[in-house]
Amino acid sequence: MGNSSSSEDESAKENKKTEETPQKKHIRTRRTQRRKRFLQIGKFSISVVKGSIIDQTTDVIVTGSVPSLELNKARTSKLLLDKAGDSIQDECKEKYPTGITFSDVAITGPGRLDCQHIFHVTIQKFSSKGDEKNLSGLMYNELKAKADKTWDDLHSIPSLRNWLLIPQKLVAAAMFHAVDNSRQGSHQNTSLKIINCVVFADDTFKEILTEAKVRATSKGLEELSLVTRASCSSNMGKIHISVIVDTITSQTADVIVCTCSSNLKLCSRPGLPKNLVEVAGSVIQSELDRRYPNGMKVGDLVVTNGYNLKCRKVYFGCLSPFFGEKKEDQLPEQVLYSFVYKCLASASKHGCKSLTFPALGTGYLKFPPDLAASKVIQAIKDFHNKEQQTSLREVKIVIFGGTNDWAKIEKAYIKSCTPQSGNPNEGHKQPLQTVPPKGTRAYFKYKYLEEPKPPSYWTHFKNSKTIKEWNTTAKGNTAVRKQPGLNISKAISSAFTKTLRTQCTIVSIERIENISLYENYVHECQRMFRKASINGACIPLARTKGSRGEAACMKHIDDDIKKYLHPEINEVYLFHGTKRNLVDIIGQQGFDDRLAKMNFGRLRLGNGVYSAEESYVSKGYTDGNDQCKMFLMRVCLGDVYTTPQNIEKLTRPPCKSGCIGVCTDHPDLFDSVVGEWPGMCREFTVYDRAKCYPEYIITYTIP
């Protein structure tokens, strides 16, 4: 699986079978795709879409509910609850225990829906003319909530919906009135661009669409098609590269490329894979199920026939999300580069002349457009430089023009395709770089890109060199123990004794300076900063849903230590008790979550590295007599998931879409799990040992 050559050879056999079988038996008639059309009001593009609200891919979904926010008591909200999961109902109860009024907008997370937030609203039923103003006011409040600076990362509200018993013409009128008021009011600087009114019933859809067009024409508004245009093109030897804005399913090529989830279920979420099935026919899913029953790994390439698409073959791949972990020691952008190169090599090997890519990574996987475009174009350049005799003559990148960020993606590809000007004889001048303000996305990006150094308080591996310089020049042991300064020793002693709940004598406190181990930890922290540069800072542990507050030991740690931590990614100090005979091996190699299951038959939060906020808890895992050993370790918790229950089968954190246990369908995962068991001490678990560093060893005795 994942071998492009064998995959395409097998696909050729499948194609031969297809030619021998009557077409009517397995090929579905091509569907005529309805292109989304927009009505422009100022900055807002309004579209009436036929479909189900729960299948939309967007930033915000708006849904109607009863005032009590009991989601199972209204038809649409019940459908949404069934698809999104119980987490949104729980959030409604916690945030809005008394429900909402007709002028309120309740905001929750997405659950398992393909959006970032859900807006819940309620409105009075229509009884007489004039009541439509209630709907118009409600829609204005939705736009107001969206325009608030809290939501400046969102860009669209779909589903300004038809409401029960309100005539369809009045719904369209109310929608236009609310949008026009918002445009002229205090929300002129909102980032909102696209508004979709999603209607399920055929007759309702036709009436609202007709009325919307009539109103648009009467106001002199222009009806715009989905953006389609040629963006740029360039020649690279024999290969012609072109970038266009269009739909990839309408393209003609030898090969069309599509990315999907690792289970190869194309209709599991809205987007390109689902659209591709609608055009190609369900037989393409059948071929994937038959030939690849176990799915595929990240970075693999699998091949099917094109069926009703205008291509011979379809290449499917699975990529890592931008903020995902390394796969086989490759960063997500390296996986993207390798996949593009693999597609080019496979197409060339089989004599293909044209290959069409979507704007890989820029949608669901949340790559910054500049980074995604540069990696795709670089892979094409490198392939051309190495494979001079390739059969490929045309490579096309198709940017979908129905999203709110297509222009940014187009700009990124134009920049990547444009040769850089300048005098090659002039040396590269490195501009003086200033550190952006803490807490800003610019700062998070700076922390991700910086070349890290050891902490300034280390005395053996001093921060006069970068970590990489130390690792390439250090001779002998890369792990040494040092005596910390007096202030740091006092701070550690205070946190230890005040959470131990018993008398003790501290024999020694030592700092482990392991430059190789610390490099792994810093790289993991940088991955968290990389994610923060896209999604913003992590929610602090103290404000995380279900959390009792900040880690107890952090309340007793002096600022002399705290100042070296990064609260934006929930970096904290926590305790970890261990046996005396394991101290040296942990100091050399770090924690190993694979050994946890061997030493403990039952793990309440699955197979991971456990730590505690109180030394009292960690004391139970030490030898318990003579001189005991306990680590005070730096832990990068990142996005925290809390649970009051045991989840013993976990091998990695849960996903953010609300799935219970280990999820392989969604790329956005939490980074750590905290057991918030009622009446019991909390425990903290990470599932990647690089997320923790054993910085201090506390040796103590108990009378």
Secondary structure, DSSP 4 states (H G I P E B T S, - for coil): ---HHHHHHHHHHHHHHHHHS-GGGT-PPPPPPPPPEEEEETTEEEEEEES-GGG--SSEEEEE--TT--GGGSHHHHHHHHHH-THHHHHHHHH-TT---TT--EEE--TTSSSSEEEEE--PPP-STTTHHHHHHHHHHHHHHHHSGGGTT--EEE-----TTS-HHHHHHHHHHHHHHHHHTT-TT----EEEEEE-SHHHHHHHHHHHHHHHHHTTPPEEEPP-EEEEEEEETTEEEEEEES-GGG---SEEEEE--TT--TTSSSSHHHHHHHHH-THHHHHHHHH-TT---TT-EEEEE-TTSSSSEEEEE----TTSPPBTTB-HHHHHHHHHHHHHHHHHHTT--EEEEE-TTSSTT---HHHHHHHHHHHHHHHHHH-TT----EEEEEE-TTSTTHHHHHHHHHHHHSPPPS-TTSPPP-PPPPPPPTTSHHHHHHHHHS-----TT-SSS-TTS-HHHHHHH--S-SEEEEPPPHHHHHHHHHHHHHTT-S--EEEEEEEEEEHHHHHHHHHHHHHHHHHHHHH-SPPPGGGSTT--SS-GGGGSS-HHHHTTS-GGGTEEEEEEEE-GGGHHHHHHH---GGGHHHH-S--TT-SSEEEBSSHHHHHTTS--SSSEEEEEEEEE--SEEEESS--TT-SSPPBTT---S--SS-S-B-SEEEE--TTS--EEEESSGGGEEEEEEEEEE--
